[in-house]
Amino acid sequence: MVSVSKISKAAPALAMGVIFLSSPFVSLIIFSQVMSSSLLRTTMLPILAVSAPIGIIILTISWKFFSFDAFTRSTKISIFMSFVFTFYCFLASLMYTYLFLFHHVDTTFEKDWVWLWALKGLMLYLHACVLIQMAALSKCRLRSALYRSFISWPSSFFFTCNVLSLPLYYFVPFLPPWAMPLPFIIPFTVAALGLFQTLHSRHYTNWDKIDIYVGARANSRAGSKSRGPNLLLDPSQNLEVRRGAPPPPLGQEREEYRDPLRIVQITDPHIGPIMSIERLQYICANALKQDPHVVVLTGDFYTAEAYCDPDAITKALAPLASMCGHLVDGVVKDSRVFACLGNHDKEGTALQQLTAGLRAAGVRLLVDEGEIITVEGSEIQIVGLDFKFPRENPQGHVQDVLTRIVPPIPGIPRVLLIHDPGVFQHLPATEEALMLSGHTHGGQVGLLSFGIHASVVSLAGVPDSGLWTRGSSCLYVNRGQGTRSMMGNMMLRAGVPTEESLMRVHFEL
């Protein structure tokens, strides 16, 4: 019997296969509604007939592109990118053939609506941007602001439009004439919002301020609130992962907490087409203006474009120099900036490049190790865990590190830097800590902008953003400042803005 986990792992590939195989037939239905039978036989049927061999040719060419040089130095991802590129060429061409060649309008309509031709020109430009950006990934390097403005950002915008319009495309055969533009208008509107949310970094005076209370009593209040006013829970016996923060203490309860530890978290910057070195420098400079005790960097520093600049991360983090440490026998000492690894930091030679860049910047990279710092007379333990892929048993890894390699020290609160929020459910039952994660980009596509905590990531049951509790521990998932997707660094955020925030963490005495 096939397990549910195997089905869930295979679901994306199956869905993509169904879409790839069914889209020509959906296109045939659409075109049959707007074209005469003779025009359909003489144009669309031959196009659909040759689409398979053309797709194979495009796949072969794109494989050559993405296996060159340093795209990700990963055969699997190169193959995936080749299929994505082929799929885009195939599907996008079908979707817009109607607009370019077979839009049935009379002569009067064509004369009155000159903007239709401008729209056709815009579509051609945006298609060209996608193809250029895709092809440019075969020779990765950081591009100029001019290239990003006129190629990278338009390509991301249009690619996002196509991804978002794909589900709507299947409803086109059933739409009345007045609703036919909706599958194009809705994705364009959402992608325009997403472009702004992806590129926007807030002024330091507009950063969010988040209070987090960590400890058994705090989480007992949270559990009691959800189950009744007079029920006191033992957090170590309640290991359900729940969204939401423990309520703030009242009255004399405030005396049971330490003075707040101020933390700024920077995660998933993904230096490249969306996150330039200059923009990350701006974010780091604003972080210093929040007067934090500690700055933490929770992984995924690069896209493929940044691999070719060995000094990219060092230059980007330069504004944090006053909080960074110095090298003693090759080890960073006295730093107040700590980092852990993300999944994209292990692609090809990225790890060696990142390690050297963080060391040069004076950032303490923690890989399955901890460090005790003193903040205003109180000791705090910062623990950073290595990223482990599913095949590497992340559950066992986090248990081993937090109980044997870096066990808790009585009386010293600790902060865990773990890129993947999915391992929060596997923390030891007795753990009492704040875990800081990224990885999800807040879900990347969701409804958070409308006040609804729902995203494509939360649908999979993974903590996507904000505060979560389990036992005596808290998890905060930062939405991140950059973006990257498997679609060639081209999928924007949509409905999930970036995050710039200061956390004020109150540990129990």
VOSE-344212 format. One line per 4 residues: number of its first residue (from 0); their letters; for each residue y, z, x of C-alpha. Coordinates in steps of 0.2 Angstrom, whole numbers. Example, Ala and Ser with C-alpha at 12.3 -4.5 7.8 and 13.67 -1.06 7.14 Angstrom:
<dodos>
0	as	-22,39,62; -5,36,68
</dodos>
This chain:
<dodos>
0	mvsv	0,0,0; 17,-5,7; 28,10,10; 46,12,2
4	skis	53,14,20; 46,-3,25; 52,-12,10; 70,-4,13
8	kaap	69,-10,31; 64,-28,25; 76,-29,11; 91,-36,20
12	alam	80,-50,28; 72,-54,11; 89,-54,2; 96,-66,15
16	gvif	81,-77,13; 83,-78,-6; 101,-82,-5; 98,-95,8
20	lssp	84,-104,-2; 93,-102,-19; 111,-107,-14; 107,-126,-14
24	fvsl	100,-125,-32; 114,-115,-38; 126,-127,-30; 117,-141,-39
28	iifs	119,-133,-56; 138,-131,-52; 140,-148,-47; 130,-155,-61
32	qvms	142,-147,-73; 158,-155,-65; 151,-172,-59; 145,-187,-68
36	ssll	126,-190,-66; 129,-206,-56; 141,-197,-44; 128,-183,-43
40	rttm	114,-194,-38; 124,-204,-25; 133,-189,-17; 127,-172,-19
44	lpil	108,-175,-20; 108,-184,-3; 119,-170,4; 106,-157,-2
48	avsa	92,-167,4; 98,-168,22; 104,-150,22; 88,-143,29
52	pigi	87,-155,45; 106,-153,47; 103,-134,46; 90,-135,60
56	iilt	102,-145,71; 116,-132,68; 104,-118,72; 98,-126,88
60	iswk	116,-129,94; 122,-111,89; 107,-104,98; 113,-112,113
64	ffsf	130,-105,110; 125,-87,108; 112,-87,121; 125,-91,134
68	daft	135,-79,145; 138,-62,138; 139,-62,120; 129,-46,118
72	rstk	116,-49,131; 103,-46,117; 91,-60,112; 88,-52,95
76	isif	107,-52,91; 109,-69,98; 96,-75,86; 104,-66,72
80	msfv	121,-73,76; 113,-91,76; 107,-89,59; 123,-81,52
84	ftfy	133,-96,60; 121,-109,52; 121,-100,35; 140,-100,35
88	cfla	141,-118,39; 129,-122,26; 135,-111,12; 153,-113,14
92	slmy	152,-131,15; 143,-131,-2; 155,-119,-10; 171,-129,-6
96	tylf	164,-146,-8; 170,-145,-26; 187,-140,-21; 189,-154,-8
100	lfhh	180,-169,-15; 175,-168,-33; 189,-157,-41; 190,-166,-58
104	vdtt	208,-167,-63; 218,-181,-70; 232,-190,-62; 245,-180,-71
108	fekd	238,-164,-65; 237,-171,-47; 256,-176,-48; 262,-160,-55
112	wvwl	252,-148,-44; 257,-152,-26; 251,-135,-21; 233,-140,-24
116	walk	234,-151,-8; 242,-137,2; 228,-126,-4; 215,-139,3
120	glml	224,-139,19; 224,-120,20; 205,-120,17; 202,-133,31
124	ylha	213,-122,43; 203,-106,38; 187,-115,40; 192,-121,57
128	cvli	197,-103,62; 180,-97,58; 171,-110,67; 182,-108,83
132	qmaa	180,-90,83; 161,-91,81; 160,-104,95; 172,-93,106
136	lskc	159,-79,105; 148,-89,117; 162,-86,131; 168,-69,127
140	rlrs	184,-62,133; 199,-52,127; 211,-65,119; 230,-65,118
144	alyr	240,-59,104; 244,-77,99; 225,-81,98; 221,-66,88
148	sfis	235,-69,76; 231,-87,72; 213,-88,75; 204,-71,75
152	wpss	213,-63,61; 212,-78,49; 194,-81,53; 190,-63,49
156	ffft	200,-64,33; 191,-80,27; 174,-75,33; 176,-59,23
160	cnvl	182,-69,8; 165,-79,9; 154,-64,10; 163,-56,-5
164	slpl	163,-71,-15; 144,-74,-12; 138,-63,-27; 152,-70,-38
168	yyfv	146,-88,-33; 130,-86,-43; 140,-82,-59; 150,-98,-58
172	pflp	137,-109,-69; 140,-96,-83; 159,-94,-83; 170,-102,-95
176	pwam	183,-115,-88; 197,-102,-88; 187,-90,-78; 182,-103,-64
180	plpf	195,-98,-52; 190,-79,-52; 176,-81,-39; 190,-87,-27
184	iipf	205,-76,-32; 196,-60,-32; 188,-61,-15; 205,-67,-8
188	tvaa	214,-53,-15; 202,-40,-9; 201,-48,8; 220,-48,10
192	lglf	220,-29,6; 206,-27,19; 216,-36,32; 230,-24,30
196	qtlh	219,-9,30; 209,-15,45; 225,-19,56; 236,-4,50
200	srhy	239,11,61; 249,25,53; 264,33,61; 260,50,69
204	tnwd	270,59,55; 259,52,42; 242,58,49; 231,67,38
208	kidi	229,86,41; 211,92,37; 206,111,36; 187,114,39
212	yvga	179,131,37; 163,133,47; 150,146,45; 137,154,34
216	rans	149,163,22; 159,147,20; 144,137,15; 138,151,4
220	rags	154,150,-6; 152,131,-7; 134,133,-14; 139,146,-26
224	ksrg	154,136,-32; 141,122,-37; 128,133,-44; 138,147,-53
228	pnll	152,160,-49; 141,175,-45; 127,167,-35; 127,170,-16
232	ldps	116,158,-7; 107,160,10; 113,144,19; 98,143,30
236	qnle	87,142,15; 98,128,7; 96,113,18; 102,100,5
240	vrrg	115,88,12; 130,89,0; 147,80,0; 162,91,0
244	appp	170,105,9; 168,124,8; 183,131,-2; 196,140,9
248	plgq	194,159,10; 206,170,0; 215,186,4; 206,197,17
252	eree	192,184,19; 205,174,30; 203,188,43; 185,184,45
256	yrdp	189,167,54; 196,163,71; 212,154,74; 210,136,70
260	lriv	204,124,84; 214,108,83; 204,92,85; 208,74,85
264	qitd	193,62,83; 194,44,89; 179,34,84; 172,16,83
268	phig	188,8,90; 178,-8,95; 190,-15,107; 191,-34,104
272	pims	199,-45,91; 204,-32,79; 208,-17,91; 218,-23,105
276	ierl	221,-12,121; 239,-10,116; 234,-4,98; 222,9,105
280	qyic	235,15,117; 247,17,102; 234,28,93; 230,38,108
284	anal	249,42,110; 250,47,92; 235,58,95; 245,68,108
288	kqdp	259,71,96; 247,81,85; 246,94,99; 227,95,98
292	hvvv	217,107,109; 203,94,110; 202,75,108; 184,69,105
296	ltgd	178,51,106; 162,48,96; 156,31,102; 156,12,99
300	fyta	170,8,111; 168,-11,113; 165,-27,105; 157,-41,115
304	eayc	174,-48,119; 179,-32,129; 163,-33,140; 172,-45,152
308	dpda	186,-33,156; 179,-18,166; 195,-9,165; 198,-11,146
312	itka	193,7,141; 202,15,155; 218,6,151; 216,9,132
316	lapl	214,28,135; 229,30,148; 240,39,136; 228,53,135
320	asmc	230,56,154; 238,73,152; 223,80,143; 210,72,154
324	ghlv	202,79,169; 199,75,187; 184,70,198; 174,83,208
328	dgvv	159,76,217; 158,62,204; 159,73,189; 174,75,177
332	kdsr	181,93,177; 194,102,167; 195,89,154; 200,92,136
336	vfac	194,74,131; 176,73,127; 165,58,122; 147,53,116
340	lgnh	138,37,115; 136,25,100; 124,12,97; 135,-3,103
344	dkeg	138,6,119; 120,2,124; 121,-17,123; 117,-25,139
348	talq	128,-19,153; 141,-10,141; 134,7,146; 137,5,165
352	qlta	154,-2,161; 159,12,149; 152,26,160; 163,20,174
356	glra	178,17,163; 177,35,155; 175,43,172; 190,33,179
360	agvr	200,39,164; 195,57,167; 185,58,150; 170,70,150
364	llvd	155,60,144; 142,71,137; 124,64,135; 112,78,129
368	egei	123,91,137; 136,104,133; 152,111,141; 160,127,137
372	itve	179,127,136; 192,141,133; 205,138,120; 218,151,118
376	gsei	207,165,124; 192,160,114; 176,150,121; 170,135,112
380	qivg	155,125,116; 156,106,115; 139,97,114; 137,78,115
384	ldfk	121,70,110; 114,53,116; 112,39,103; 94,36,98
388	fpre	88,21,88; 75,24,74; 61,18,86; 66,32,98
392	npqg	63,47,86; 81,53,83; 74,67,72; 64,75,86
396	hvqd	77,71,99; 91,81,90; 79,96,87; 74,96,105
400	vltr	92,95,112; 99,108,101; 85,121,102; 79,118,120
404	ivpp	91,108,131; 107,115,125; 103,130,114; 116,140,104
408	ipgi	125,154,113; 127,170,102; 145,173,98; 151,155,104
412	prvl	155,142,91; 151,125,95; 156,107,90; 142,93,90
416	lihd	147,75,95; 134,64,87; 138,46,83; 126,44,69
420	pgvf	129,55,54; 111,51,47; 104,64,59; 114,78,51
424	qhlp	99,81,39; 88,84,55; 99,98,63; 89,114,65
428	atee	89,125,50; 97,139,60; 111,128,67; 129,134,63
432	alml	141,121,70; 153,107,66; 146,90,69; 158,76,71
436	sght	152,58,68; 158,40,65; 146,25,65; 149,20,47
440	hggq	167,14,47; 168,24,31; 156,12,23; 167,-3,28
444	vgll	166,-10,10; 169,2,-4; 180,10,-17; 188,24,-7
448	sfgi	206,16,-9; 204,19,-27; 199,37,-25; 181,34,-28
452	hasv	168,40,-15; 157,25,-15; 152,12,-2; 138,1,3
456	vsla	133,14,16; 133,28,3; 122,18,-8; 109,19,6
460	gvpd	110,38,5; 119,40,22; 135,51,23; 149,38,24
464	sglw	165,48,26; 173,65,24; 166,82,24; 148,87,21
468	trgs	138,103,22; 120,108,25; 114,125,28; 127,134,39
472	scly	133,118,47; 147,106,42; 148,87,45; 164,77,46
476	vnrg	162,58,46; 178,50,52; 181,32,45; 186,26,62
480	qgtr	200,16,69; 192,-1,72; 179,-12,64; 164,-23,69
484	smmg	149,-30,59; 134,-40,63; 143,-55,57; 151,-59,74
488	nmml	165,-46,74; 172,-55,59; 169,-44,43; 185,-34,38
492	ragv	186,-17,30; 188,-19,11; 193,-4,1; 190,8,15
496	ptee	205,11,26; 205,16,44; 208,35,48; 220,45,59
500	slmr	219,63,56; 220,80,64; 206,93,60; 210,111,60
504	vhfe	193,120,62; 191,138,57; 175,146,64; 169,163,57
508	l	171,177,69
</dodos>
